[in-house]
Structure formats: C-alpha cells, structure tokens
Amino acid sequence: MASQPQAAGKRRGASAVVTDPPRPRAATASRVVVRTSGGLVAGERAGHVAAFRGVPYARPPLGALRFASPRPPEPWNGVREATHFTDVSFQSVIPNRPVPPSSEDSLYANVWTPDPGGSRPVLVYIHGGGWQAGAGSMPAYDGARLAQRGGLVVVTFNYRLGALGFGLHEDLTDPDTGHFANWGLQDQEALLRWVHANAAAFGGDPGNITVCGTSAGGATAWQLALLPGLRGLIRRIVSISPSHVTPPATSLTPEDCRTAYQAVARRLGTTVAELREVPAAALVGAWEEIFAPPLEDRIVGSGRWYRGPVVDGRTMPAYDHLLPTPGVPVLSIHTSTEGSFYTGPASPQPLPAPRDDAELRRAVHDVLRLGEPDTDGTLADACAAAYRAAARDAGAPCDPRSLWTEIWGDAFFRHQIVRFAERHARLGTTPLYAMEFAHPALPPHFGTPHEATSPFLFGTHRLPQFAPVFGDGPVERLLSDILIDAVAAFARTSAPHTPNTPDWPPFTPDAPSTLVLGGPGIAEVARTPKLAQLGFWDAVGWAPRL
C-alpha cells in the first residue's frame, strides 16, 4: 500500500565487481562469500542472517535485449560485492507511491539465509504492484526476520513491469526463443531456474522451493505453478490476495495489446519492432497516454484497471480459471477487507469516499464497469442493496464507505479467491489451506487492507514507517510470529501447522476450515466469513466464472 515506500537503489550491477581474491571469513566476520553459477558474490552477515543484495539472475535487458527473453548473466571474475540493492525495474509514478531510481538494468535477486551451509527450504517471494510498480527491495520485504525465525532461505527479486514487462506483439518476437509476450513472467521463470541452480550455494534445498507472492505476485505464483515447464521445480505455492487476470479489468486481450503497441509506435514515429531503440521513458509515457482517457474514450476495451499478463499460449496458455487447478499444495491467504486498500487513506487510486446513497450508486457503478463495461445503474442498485442487506443481517457497518469497500474488495479479490479455493477442493489432488487475515489497521486507515499481510509475513510491521499503520505491540508481534511460523511450516511440510494455531484442516467449503488470523480469538478455525456477499457475484455471472 502507499505507506510502504520502496527502497532507493544504491548500486548498479557492473560497478559492484572487484578483482581481489576473497578474504578468509574470519578476517572480516561480517563478510560472507559464496560461489554462484555466475561467479563469487560477497554478502554481509548481520546478527543471525547473511544477506546478499543485487545478485544478477539474468543479463540486463537493454538495447537489443529489450522485449527479449531473459538471458543468463554474464559470468564475472573476482568477487562481486552484493551488499546494496540495485535500481528497481523501470516504472512510472503512481499516486502516493514514491518511486526510487528505476532502470531497465534491474534483473537482480536478493537472498537472506541463516547460513550458507545446510539445506533449508527456499521461499521465493514475488512482489505485487499491479504488474506495473514495486520491487523486491521495498522495505516491507526485508527478508531477515522471515529467514531467521522461519529457518528459510528467502529470495526477493525484480522483474520487468508495465509496457516493458507485460504485453504481446509478434513484431517483438525473440529470434532465439520465439517468445513475443509477457517478459515479466519470463523473468520470473528465469529467476526460479536461477534459484534452483544456486540454492545450495546459499544453504537452500533446490528440491524444496516454495513460491509466494502478494497481489500481482500472488496471481503470478498461481500462474507459474500451472506452467508445464516448471513442473517439479515448484514444490508448493503461497498465493496471497491475488487478482487473477481476466479481461477486461486486469488484462489486455491479445488483439487489444497489438493495437496498443501499434498506437505507441505511431505516437513515437517508429515501428513496433523499433520500440527496442526508443528511450524507455518515451515508450512508457506513450503507453500510459493510451490508457489515460476515460474508459469509454480509449482505443481498446480491455486492460481497464490493471494490465497484467496476456494469454499467449506459452507463458500464459490460458486464463487461470480455464486451466486445471495447480498440482501442488496451496496456502491461499486473503484479507478480511481487501477493498480498504483502495478506499482508505493513501490509496494508489485516490477517490473521495461516497457520502450518501447517490454517491454510493455512482461509485459502485464505476467499480462494476471495470469488469462489465456495458453495465447500467440497475446492477449497481442491486449490488448495493445486496451488500446492505448482508451487512445488516451480520450486524456489520452499512454506511456508504463501508459498503463501497466491501464491494470493491470482493469484486476483484475475495470472490475469486474463495471460489478458486472451492474449485481446488472439488477438483484438486493436493491440499489447499485457507487463511483470512483479519487484524485491523490503525485509524485513519480501516479494515484489513489488501497488502496488510506483507509487513506481518516479513516482520517489518515494526519499522517506523509501518508501525503507525499496523501497530507494533505484543498482539502484532504474536500475529507476525504465527504467520511466519505457518508459512515456514508449509514450506517445510506442506501443512501450515504451528504451536499457536488450532487444528487447521485442509479447506473444505462446507466445514469450518478457514483460519481467521487476527480476529478476536487471535487464531480461530471458522467457516469462510461473509459468504452471503459473494452470492451476488455468482448470481450476476461475474468473471471469472468458475
């Protein structure tokens, strides 16, 4: 969320190489040197964890490699210093999100490990940001606490974003691989292969890799688990608050994507193939101009909210709801009020909250139009009425802002998360564990917003920039410990059982099987909360239809 500023990049990759031989570890206790597939890297130990920042997992996608499949990093001589984060992937300014130095030279990984010796479970974390923002180096994702308490090797990384990372056009075909789409997804696949090849160097077990992500990262964790080429490499997934991509709201259709790139090329006086040669800022700026007009005035009808991966038959064979459910164990997590990320203070899409029924009708209509462009006010009235009735029956707030928040969060997050879990329980061959994170944010924030899980998973809620939003008292520390322990246990055994959680069975739609973490009982197994509201989306055939 907007209260999670990104970490500033401090060092570019090539300048971090030195040619002196590695010094004995005893000479400088804080320096830790390991050998990766590209060469020696030097990290630093702080307390019980060694951290390696800015380790290349792919060649910089510059020049002719823009819109190309990721290539293995160039090997280096000597020892490469890995003590500073690199620049984040090129991205534009989003309201309430300060952007640190960004660059196309950004395909680097960060690794935290209790010890480069041993063979621990590996947790690869994919950052969110709507496929257009964010970085593995954001302060919320500091892996030290998670690695130490969880006994994990934790990996974060950057991948290509926006028009440089998620799109499709045959004129951008890579002559070596034949790929012409979803370069950010290709980066994620390359990162996983790099982790598999290098996990042992950092004290990780290459045969025990869990992929975890939040928001866009949660969606792509699920997508990666469906790729045949990664079968056997991903052992299990933790999918947190995903918004599974589907047009017209969160993905472009292939035809609309072609139209958008052609329009960008015309604006810049070039061809689609020659977009590799224009400055990144000009390219991304032209792309954003395509999507700046009101929805009804755009030249394309899809990609109305976010523009994530595009179905290309390879990196994304089809939309998730049209594919088999993942064949690996799943830990599915969502927050109790996903929508308060967008309707609360510091929203990345700031809009005034509705104050009366007329404003609520307009606000709900605007939300519905993202997924159903031709909807009219009748559906907005029915939606508001259904949510008001459900709130009254449950004794929950039914003021305009609260209803708008619930509708927004359910439309694009909670509805599909719960229905995907139910589908997995019916059709899957592996266990799925469901969790609702319900610890409320502090005023003036409200509810349990989308992305509220990250500071607790990483134990960074206690940082000065996050404590005023999430708290840092005994309860918050206990919740963070429980969440870390649950994810670590899942990464170790495929079952998220901890000493501080009750008997938590795999998810069964008709039985109490969702762990509610952060509610009045701290950790309680219950039936899926607020199911009545989700029935509205089924009744109107809201996409994705499962």
Secondary structure as the mmCIF struct_conf table of DSSP 4:
data_model
#
loop_
_struct_conf.conf_type_id
_struct_conf.id
_struct_conf.beg_label_comp_id
_struct_conf.beg_label_asym_id
_struct_conf.beg_label_seq_id
_struct_conf.end_label_comp_id
_struct_conf.end_label_asym_id
_struct_conf.end_label_seq_id
TURN_TY1_P TURN_TY1_P1 ALA A 2 SER A 3
BEND BEND1 GLN A 4 GLN A 4
HELX_LH_PP_P HELX_LH_PP_P1 PRO A 5 GLY A 9
BEND BEND2 GLY A 13 GLY A 13
HELX_RH_3T_P HELX_RH_3T_P1 ALA A 14 ALA A 16
STRN STRN1 VAL A 17 VAL A 18
BEND BEND3 ASP A 20 ASP A 20
HELX_LH_PP_P HELX_LH_PP_P2 PRO A 21 PRO A 24
TURN_TY1_P TURN_TY1_P2 ARG A 25 ALA A 27
BEND BEND4 THR A 28 THR A 28
TURN_TY1_P TURN_TY1_P3 ALA A 29 SER A 30
STRN STRN2 ARG A 31 ARG A 35
BEND BEND5 SER A 37 GLY A 38
STRN STRN3 LEU A 40 ALA A 46
TURN_TY1_P TURN_TY1_P4 GLY A 47 HIS A 48
STRN STRN4 VAL A 49 PRO A 56
BEND BEND6 TYR A 57 ALA A 58
HELX_RH_3T_P HELX_RH_3T_P2 GLY A 63 LEU A 65
TURN_TY1_P TURN_TY1_P5 ARG A 66 PHE A 67
BEND BEND7 ALA A 68 ALA A 68
HELX_LH_PP_P HELX_LH_PP_P3 PRO A 72 PRO A 75
BEND BEND8 ASN A 77 GLY A 78
STRN STRN5 VAL A 79 GLU A 81
STRN STRN6 THR A 83 THR A 83
BEND BEND9 HIS A 84 HIS A 84
HELX_LH_PP_P HELX_LH_PP_P4 ASP A 87 ASP A 87
STRN STRN7 VAL A 88 SER A 89
HELX_LH_PP_P HELX_LH_PP_P5 PHE A 90 PHE A 90
STRN STRN8 ILE A 94 ILE A 94
TURN_TY1_P TURN_TY1_P6 PRO A 95 ASN A 96
STRN STRN9 ARG A 97 ARG A 97
STRN STRN10 SER A 102 SER A 103
BEND BEND10 GLU A 104 GLU A 104
STRN STRN11 TYR A 108 THR A 113
BEND BEND11 PRO A 114 PRO A 114
BEND BEND12 PRO A 116 GLY A 118
STRN STRN12 ARG A 120 ILE A 126
BEND BEND13 GLY A 129 GLY A 129
TURN_TY1_P TURN_TY1_P7 GLY A 130 GLN A 132
BEND BEND14 ALA A 133 ALA A 133
TURN_TY1_P TURN_TY1_P8 GLY A 136 SER A 137
BEND BEND15 MET A 138 MET A 138
HELX_RH_3T_P HELX_RH_3T_P3 PRO A 139 TYR A 141
HELX_RH_AL_P HELX_RH_AL_P1 ALA A 144 GLY A 150
TURN_TY1_P TURN_TY1_P9 GLY A 151 GLY A 151
STRN STRN13 VAL A 153 PHE A 157
HELX_RH_AL_P HELX_RH_AL_P2 GLY A 162 GLY A 165
BEND BEND16 PHE A 166 PHE A 166
STRN STRN14 LEU A 168 LEU A 168
HELX_RH_3T_P HELX_RH_3T_P4 GLU A 170 LEU A 172
TURN_TY1_P TURN_TY1_P10 PRO A 175 THR A 177
STRN STRN15 ALA A 181 ALA A 181
HELX_RH_AL_P HELX_RH_AL_P3 TRP A 183 ASN A 198
HELX_RH_3T_P HELX_RH_3T_P5 ALA A 199 PHE A 202
TURN_TY1_P TURN_TY1_P11 GLY A 203 GLY A 203
STRN STRN16 GLY A 204 THR A 214
TURN_TY1_P TURN_TY1_P12 SER A 215 SER A 215
HELX_RH_AL_P HELX_RH_AL_P4 ALA A 216 ALA A 225
TURN_TY1_P TURN_TY1_P13 LEU A 226 LEU A 226
HELX_RH_3T_P HELX_RH_3T_P6 PRO A 228 LEU A 230
STRN STRN17 ARG A 231 ARG A 231
TURN_TY1_P TURN_TY1_P14 GLY A 232 LEU A 233
STRN STRN18 ILE A 234 ILE A 234
STRN STRN19 ARG A 236 ILE A 240
BEND BEND17 SER A 241 SER A 241
TURN_TY1_P TURN_TY1_P15 PRO A 247 ALA A 249
BEND BEND18 THR A 250 THR A 250
HELX_RH_AL_P HELX_RH_AL_P5 PRO A 254 ARG A 267
TURN_TY1_P TURN_TY1_P16 LEU A 268 GLY A 269
BEND BEND19 THR A 270 THR A 270
BEND BEND20 VAL A 272 VAL A 272
HELX_RH_3T_P HELX_RH_3T_P7 ALA A 273 GLU A 277
BEND BEND21 VAL A 278 VAL A 278
HELX_RH_AL_P HELX_RH_AL_P6 ALA A 280 ILE A 290
TURN_TY1_P TURN_TY1_P17 PHE A 291 PHE A 291
BEND BEND22 PRO A 293 PRO A 293
HELX_RH_3T_P HELX_RH_3T_P8 LEU A 295 ASP A 297
BEND BEND23 ARG A 298 ILE A 299
BEND BEND24 GLY A 301 SER A 302
BEND BEND25 ARG A 304 TRP A 305
BEND BEND26 GLY A 313 MET A 316
BEND BEND27 ALA A 318 ALA A 318
HELX_RH_3T_P HELX_RH_3T_P9 ASP A 320 LEU A 322
BEND BEND28 LEU A 323 LEU A 323
HELX_LH_PP_P HELX_LH_PP_P6 PRO A 324 PRO A 326
BEND BEND29 GLY A 327 VAL A 328
STRN STRN20 VAL A 330 THR A 335
TURN_TY1_P TURN_TY1_P18 SER A 336 GLY A 339
HELX_RH_AL_P HELX_RH_AL_P7 SER A 340 THR A 343
BEND BEND30 GLY A 344 GLY A 344
TURN_TY1_P TURN_TY1_P19 PRO A 345 ALA A 346
BEND BEND31 PRO A 348 GLN A 349
HELX_LH_PP_P HELX_LH_PP_P7 PRO A 352 PRO A 354
BEND BEND32 ASP A 356 ASP A 356
HELX_RH_AL_P HELX_RH_AL_P8 ASP A 357 GLY A 371
TURN_TY1_P TURN_TY1_P20 PRO A 373 ASP A 374
HELX_RH_AL_P HELX_RH_AL_P9 GLY A 377 ALA A 394
TURN_TY1_P TURN_TY1_P21 GLY A 395 GLY A 395
BEND BEND33 ASP A 399 ASP A 399
HELX_RH_AL_P HELX_RH_AL_P10 PRO A 400 GLY A 409
HELX_RH_PI_P HELX_RH_PI_P1 ASP A 410 ARG A 414
HELX_RH_AL_P HELX_RH_AL_P11 HIS A 415 LEU A 427
BEND BEND34 THR A 429 THR A 430
STRN STRN21 LEU A 432 PHE A 437
HELX_LH_PP_P HELX_LH_PP_P8 HIS A 439 LEU A 442
TURN_TY1_P TURN_TY1_P22 PRO A 443 PRO A 444
BEND BEND35 HIS A 445 HIS A 445
BEND BEND36 GLY A 447 GLY A 447
TURN_TY1_P TURN_TY1_P23 HIS A 450 THR A 453
HELX_RH_AL_P HELX_RH_AL_P12 SER A 454 LEU A 457
TURN_TY1_P TURN_TY1_P24 PHE A 458 GLY A 459
TURN_TY1_P TURN_TY1_P25 HIS A 461 ARG A 462
BEND BEND37 LEU A 463 LEU A 463
TURN_TY1_P TURN_TY1_P26 PRO A 464 PHE A 466
HELX_RH_AL_P HELX_RH_AL_P13 ALA A 467 PHE A 470
BEND BEND38 GLY A 473 GLY A 473
HELX_RH_AL_P HELX_RH_AL_P14 PRO A 474 THR A 493
BEND BEND39 SER A 494 SER A 494
TURN_TY1_P TURN_TY1_P27 PRO A 499 ASN A 500
BEND BEND40 THR A 501 THR A 501
HELX_LH_PP_P HELX_LH_PP_P9 PRO A 505 PHE A 507
TURN_TY1_P TURN_TY1_P28 PRO A 509 ASP A 510
BEND BEND41 ALA A 511 PRO A 512
STRN STRN22 THR A 514 LEU A 517
BEND BEND42 GLY A 518 GLY A 519
TURN_TY1_P TURN_TY1_P29 PRO A 520 GLY A 521
BEND BEND43 ILE A 522 ILE A 522
STRN STRN23 ALA A 523 ALA A 526
BEND BEND44 ARG A 527 ARG A 527
HELX_LH_PP_P HELX_LH_PP_P10 THR A 528 THR A 528
TURN_TY1_P TURN_TY1_P30 PRO A 529 LYS A 530
HELX_RH_AL_P HELX_RH_AL_P15 LEU A 531 ALA A 539
TURN_TY1_P TURN_TY1_P31 VAL A 540 GLY A 541
HELX_LH_PP_P HELX_LH_PP_P11 TRP A 542 TRP A 542
BEND BEND45 ALA A 543 PRO A 544
HELX_LH_PP_P HELX_LH_PP_P12 ARG A 545 ARG A 545
#
